[in-house]
Amino acid sequence: MDLGLKDRVYVVTGATRGLGRASAEALLAEGARVLVTGREEEGVAAAVAGLGEGAAGLAADNDDPETPARLIAEARARFGGFDGVLISVGGPAPGFAADNTDEEWTAAFGTVFLGAVRLARASAEALGEGGVIGFVLSGSVHEPIAGLTISNGLRPGLAGFAKSLSDDLGPRGIRVVGLLPSRIDTDRVRQLDALSGDAEASRAANERAIPLRRYGTPEEFGRTAAFLLSPAASYLTGVMLPVDGGARHGF
């Protein structure tokens, strides 16, 4: 199936590793051009080298109010256009309700929530008909995850913003979509399993709770993201798609 991604231009934030990196790889494999971003110049340079032809990079902090304009301008300068964005940020500090500090909440609000809102707003202004704004959120949008209180607080609010934005932008032919990963086999999830003190036992218990009985791979997530961002999904907007092997019990 041709997803219609050839020569389309996307910005993918948090793309030096994990789910953002996997999404960039999937877009590039379908012929898209991708501007990858991350906080550290060294990490961005390494990612671009690994991703190869069709990729360019720019070190940027999502918490910086100037970042959205810089990213959109760079995508246009490098590739001659701007067709969409996938907003992926690293997970906030783990912890329980009584543990997380004001500083951790404030830092996470800036990067996870407000930074994403700023980039989505700037993208909405810059995109034309057929454009798309994607958010990498979390299964915590629907079901809180133990030990991730900050994520549990911020991700559902961001999903609500994304849904509102989809209503606003629909008449202009711009789509807004969200992906809700759960147990995808990334460094972040392995670190969370290790917090229990017995990573192998934690993983085994989590796998038993997933109908497919395994963690997802970053590649599987990336392919799903590429589809949602593509013209092949042109009638999908306002959706929050669980990528969780069936772990969510509701419809």
N, C-alpha and C positions, 0 to 999 in steps of 0.2 A: 504494500500500500504506500503510495506517495503522499507524504504529509504536507507537501507544498511548502517546505521550509527552505528550499534552495535560494540562497542569496538574501534571505531575510535577515534583519539585523536585530540582535537582542543584547540587552545588558543583563548579566547575571551577577548578583552580589554574593558575597561569601563563597566564591567559586574556587578558592584555592584548595579545598578539600571537602570531604563529606558529600552531602546531598547537592550542594551547589555545584561542586566539581562534576559529579555524575550527570547532572542536568546539562551542564555546558558540553560535556562529551557527547551526550545524546543529540543535542541540537547540531553540533558540528558534524556528526556522522550523517545527518540528513541534509547537509549542505548549507546550513545557516552560517552567518558570521556572528561571532560572540565577543563582546567586551566583558572580560572577567575582572572582578574587583575583590579586594581583600584589604586588610589594614596594613599589612607589612609589604614593603616593596620587594623584598627578597622572595617572599612566598608567592607574590603575584608573578614575578619573573619566572620562577620555577614552574608555576602552573601553565603559563603561556608556552614555555618551552616544551612541556609535556603534552599539551593539547595540540600543538602543531598548527598547520596552515588553517587560516580562517579565524584564529584567535588573536586577540590583542588584550592588553591589560592596563589597569590604572589602579594604583594604591589609593584607597579612599576610606574614610571613616563614616559610617552611616549616621553617626551622631552629629556630624558637622553640617550645619544648615546649607553650606555651599556645595555639598556633595552632589545633590541631584542635578543641578545645572551643569556641573563639571562632567558627570557621567554621560548625560545626553549629548552634550557638545562633543565629547571625545568619540562617542559612537558615530556621530555624523561625520566628524573629521576623518576617522579611520576608514569607515565603510560606506559613507555616502547616504546614510539613512538611519531610521530608528523605527522599528516595528513592534517592539515589546520589551518587557522587563520581567525578570523573575527575582523577587525580593526574598533572599534567603540570608538569615543571620544566625550566628552561633547561639546555642542555647544559653539562657541566663544561668547564674550560679544556682547549684542545687541547694536544697535545704527545706526544712519544715517551717510551718507558720511562725513558730516562736524563735526560729534561728536566724532567719535572714535579716540583715541590717538595713537601715534606711539608705545607706550608701549603695548597697547591692540593688535595692529596689529602684533607686534613682538612675543608676547606671543602666539597668536593664530597660527601664522606661525609655531612656534616650535612644538606645540602639535597637531594641526589639520592637518598640511601639512607635514612638514619635519619628524616628529616622525612617521607618517603613512608610508611615503616613506621608511624610514630606516627599519621599521619592515617588510614591503613587500619585500624589497631587501634581507634581512636576511632570510626570509621565503623561498624565491625563491631558494636560495642556499641550504637550508636544505631539501626541499621537493623532493620527488620522483614522478614518474608517478602516476597519480591519485590524487595528492595533489591539494589543492584549496586555493586561497587567496581571501577573501571577504572584501569589504569596505562598511561601513555604511556612506552614503553621505547625500544628502538632495534633496528635490524637487527644491532647488535653483540652481542645476546644469543646469536645463532647463529654469526656470523662477525665476527672482530675487524676494525675499520676503521682503516686506517693513519692515524696522527696523532691518534688519539683514545684514548690508552692508559687514561686514567681512566675514560672511559665503558666501554671494553672490560672493565675490572675490576669496575665496580659494577653495570652493567645486568644481566648474567647472574645475579648474586646476588639482585637485586630480583625478577627473573622467578621464581627458585626460591622466594622468599618468597611471591610471589603464588600460585604453584601450591600450596604448602603451605596457604595461607590458604583457597584454594578447597575443599580437602579438609575443612578444619575447619568451614567455614561452609555447605557444601552441605546438610547435614541440617536447617539452619534455613531453607532456601529462599533463601539469599543467594548471589548469583553473584559471581565474581571473574574478570575478563578482562584481557588485555593486548594492546596494539597495538605492533607493531614497525615503525616507519617507517624507510625508508632514504632515498633521494634524493627528498625532497619539496621543492618550489621555495619555500623560505623564506629569510629573511635569513641564518639560521644556516648553511644549506647553501651559500649563495653565498659566505659568508665562508670556509668550508672549501675551496671550489674555488679561491678567491683565494690560499690559502696556498701553492699550487704555483708561484705566480709568473705563471701564465698561466691565468686563470679560464676563458676560452672553450675552450681546449684541454682543460683538466681536465673541464669539463662534457661536451664532445663525447665524450671517452673513456669517461666514466661512462655516458652515454646508450647507447653502443654495447654496454655490458655488461648493459643492461636489456632483457629480451625485448620489452617494449612500446616500446623505443627513445625514451623520454622520461622526464623527471622527473614525478612526480605533482604535483598541485595541492593546496594546503591545503584547498580545498573538497572534493576527493575524500576526503582523510583525514577531514575533519570528518563527512562523511556516513557513513563507515564507523564512526567512533566513536559517532555517534548511534544507529546500528542496534544495535551491541553493548550499549549502555547501555539499550536499550529493551525493553519487554515482548515485542516481536516476536522477540527472541533469548533467550527464557526458558529454553531447554534448552541454552544454551551457557555453560559455565563451565570454568575451568582452561585455557582456550585462550590461546595467544600467537599472534596473527594477524599475519603479515607484510603490511605495506602498502608494497609495493616494486616493483610492476610486473613481478613474476616474477624479481627479481634473485637471490633465494635459490635455490641449486641443489638443496638437499635437499627432501624431502617436508614 
